């Protein structure tokens, strides 16, 4: 995703807000010339609006131990829960 995003907006300088998950900060996290990460403070999920969505999905949705094989499948499963 990040490589495609970086290439799609290669003429822009992008500031992307990220949490401190290991895949964002670890040695394997690739660095892009036009994307500057702005890391949230540790242990502050309340600052990340998507965390409220994940909480709702975990509490109300039927997603426990469920493997999805495509993005379309996720959408078919998720949208009815979000529209309630």
Buried (B, 14 or more C-beta within 10 A) or exposed (E): EEEEBBEEEEEEEEEBEBBEEEEBEEEEEEEBEEBEBEEBEEEEEEEBEEEEEEEEBEEEBEBEEEEEEEEEEEEEBBEEEEEE
